[in-house]
């Protein structure tokens, strides 16, 4: 309404002005009109009312003040052309705005999907595909974040269980890799359940070798936990289809507890755990051995 009033005022003033000032004032109304239609936030019906009202009002005023002479005819032709062009431009601008919003939303959705995909890829890169346990990379990162703690930083001690399935190669060679994979998955399930009960982490380090990271009050607790894990795995029965039978499964476990005042080192703990694991194998398998040397 304000723009219409301003346009009417300028046209009335142009009727009292001398050439070429009157023409400049009339052109100013056209320019203002042409700019207002695309820029003002009209809906479709509102824009049509605005264009129609402005054309009729200003056109009638020009005819009233200037008669039906050449000035009035030229002004009306230009007014209609400006109205049509501005209306088309306005619709195009609105379409572009909607298109921009749509593209922005689509880009945000794609960015969200990409972020989710990258997060999933990161998870997969740290997970063993056969057993769904953490892999070595994940275990190393978890150790640095949650287990590489000195006694001054957290109560308790860091312990590592290095677990190896006994005679696993014989199972694979005699009964096939499918049976071997089922055995790995069954052992992994036991380790996952055992670790979750102690806020620990179970990981597959490769082949038939697994690791559990945990915090304990001392070597005695670590050894008892290892024996519970060993006994649970000893109860596993692996189904064999041909000939139909059930296979047993046992593991040997090397147990190491960090007892120093400094932060524990994963590589040093693993090195010591590997030695006592070898001792467990040498002593007859299906047993856990606790390192008698502080790591």
N, C-alpha and C positions, 0 to 999 in steps of 0.2 A: 504494500500500500504506500509506503514511503517513497519507493522508486517511482510509482505511478504519479504521485503528487509532484515529485521533482520534475518528471518529464512534462507534465501538464504546465507547470510553472515556466519551464524553459521555452516551451512552444508559445505560450502566451507572450513571454518577453520577446520572442523572435518576431512576433507580429508587429511590434512597435519599433523594432530595430531597423536600421537602414542596411541595404546590401553593402558589402557581403556578410556583415555581422549576423544578419538573420539566418543566412544559410549555414554559417558555422554553428550557430546555436541549435539549429534543427539537426545538423549532422551529429552534434554532441549527444542529442537525445538518442539517435540511432546507435551510436557507439556504446552508450551506457546500456541501452536495451540489449544489444548483441552480446555484451559481456555478462550481463546479469543472468541471462537464461542458463548458460552452461555452468556458471559458478555457484548460483544459489542452489541449496539442497531441496529442489522440488521433487515430489513424487510425480508420476505420470499425469494424473488428473490435475494436480495443482499446477504443473507446468502448462498444460493446455488452457486452463482458466487464466493464468497469468498472461500467456501470449495473446489469447483472444481478447481479454479485457484491455490490454495495453494497445493492441492494434486498433480495436474499435474506438477506444477513448481518444488516442492521439490522432488517428485518422480523421475522426469526426471533428476534432478541434482544428486540424489543419484545413479541412474543407470549409469550416465556419469562418476561420480568420483570413484565409488566403483565397477563398473561392475555388473554382474548378479550373484554375489556370494551370500553366505548365509547371510552376513550382509545386503545386499541390499534387498533380499527377505524378511527377517525378518522385516526390517524397513518398507517396503511397506505394509506388512500385518498389522503391528501395526498402521501405518499411516491411513489406510482405516478404521480400527476398531475405532480408536480415532475420525475420522471425522464423522462416523455414530453415535457413542455414543454422541459426542458433539452436533451434529445436533438435535438428539432426545431430549437431555437435554435442548437445546436452545428453542425448540418449547414448551417443558413443562414449562419452566420458563416464556415464553411469555403468555402461557395460564393462569398460576397462577397469573401473573400480571393483566391480564384482569379480571380474576375472582375476585381478590382482589378489583379492582376498582369498579366492579359491586356490590359486597357485601357492599363496603363502601357507594356507592350511595343509595343502598336499606336501609342500616342502617340509613342514614341521612333522607331518606324519612319517615321511620318508626318513627324516633325521632320527625320529624316535625308533623306527624299525631298524635303522642302521646301528643305532646305539645298542639296541637290544641284541641284534645279531653279533655285534662285536663283543658284547658281554658274554653271550653264549659261547662264542668261539674261544674266549679267554678261559671260560670254565672247562670247555672240552680239552683245551691244551694242557690243563692241569688235572685231568681225570683219566684214569686207566679205562679204556673202552670195554674191556672184557669184564672186569669186576665192579666198575663204577666207584672204586676206591680212589683216593688221591694218588697221583703219580709222584715220582721222585721230585719233580720240580715244585709241585705244590707242597710236599713235605718239607723241602728245604726252606721255602718261604715261610711256612708256618713255624718252623723251628726258630728262625731268626726273630719272628714277631712274638711268639708266645712261650718259647722254651729256652731261649738263650738268655736266661736270667740268673743272676748271681743270688746267693742267699740273702743279701741285703736288699734286693729288689722285690723278692717275693718269697713267701714261706714255702718250705718243702724243697725237694731236689728234682732235677730233671733225670728221667730214666728212658732208656731205649731198649726195646725188645727187637732183636733181629731174628726173624722166623723163616725157616726153610723146610719145605715139604720133603719128607724122607722118600727116597727112591722114586722121585717123580719121573725121571727119565724112563725107568722101567715101566711105569704106568702108561706113558705115552707110546713106548715101543711095542708093548704087548697088546694094549687095549685101544690104542688110537688116540688122536689128539682131541676128538670130541669128548671122550671120557676124561682126558686130562683137563680140558677146559671146564668141565662140570666140577671136577675136584677143586680147581682154582676158585671157582665161583662159590663153592660151598665153604671153603676155608675163609674166603674174603667176607662172607656173611657173618661167620663167627667172630672174626676180628672186628668187623664194623660194630657189632652188638657189644662186644667187650669194651672197645675203646669208648663208645658213647656213654657207657656206664661210669666212666672215670674222667669224663671231659677230655679224653685223649684223642689222638688222631691215628687212624690206621691207613697205611699206604702200601701200594705194590711198587717195589723197587725194580722189578723186572723178573721174567721167568717165573720160578717158583719161590722167589724171595720177597718177604713182606717185612714191614717195620711198624711198630706202634710207638708213638711218642706220648709220654705222659709225665705228670708231676706226682711224686710220691713223698711220703714222710721219711722213708729210709729204704735201705736195701732189702730188708725183710718183706716190706709191703710189695716191692717190685717182684721179688721171687714168688710170693704167694699168687700174685696176679698172673705171672707167667705160667705157673702150674695150673691155674684155673683155665687159662686159654688152651694149654696143651691137652688137658683132660676133655675139654669141650670138643676140640678137633678130633680127638681119638674116638668120639662117638659118631662121627660122620660116616654115613653109608652112601657110597656112590653107585648109582644104578648103572648096570651094564646090560645091554639088550641081547647080545649074542655071544656066548650063551647067557641066558638070564641069570644074573647073580648080583650081589652087592659087595663092593670093595670097601675095605677099611682105609683109613688115612691117618698118618701120624706126622708130627713135626718135631724138629729140634729147634731149641730157642737159646740164643745168647742174650744174657741180661747184663746191662751196664747201668750204674747209677753215678751221676756226677757228684763228687763230694768236695770239690775245691771251693775256694772263696771267689775265684774269678768266674767270668761267664763261661758256660760250657761251649765246647766246639763240636759241631755235628760230625766233622770229619774224624776227629779224635775218638769220639764215642763210637762211631761206626767201625773204626779200625779195631778198637778193643772188643766190641761186640762180635766182630767177625772171628776173632781168635777164640773166644769162648764158645761160639757156635761150632767151630771146627772141633773143639774139645767134646761138645755134646755129641757130635757125629761119631767121633772116635770111641766114645764111651758106650756106644750101642744104639744111638738114636732114640727118638721118642722120649726126650727129656729136656729139661732146661738147666742151664749152668749160669751161675751168677759170677761175674768177674770179681776176683778178690783184690784187684788193684783199682784204686780210685782213678777215675778217668777225668 
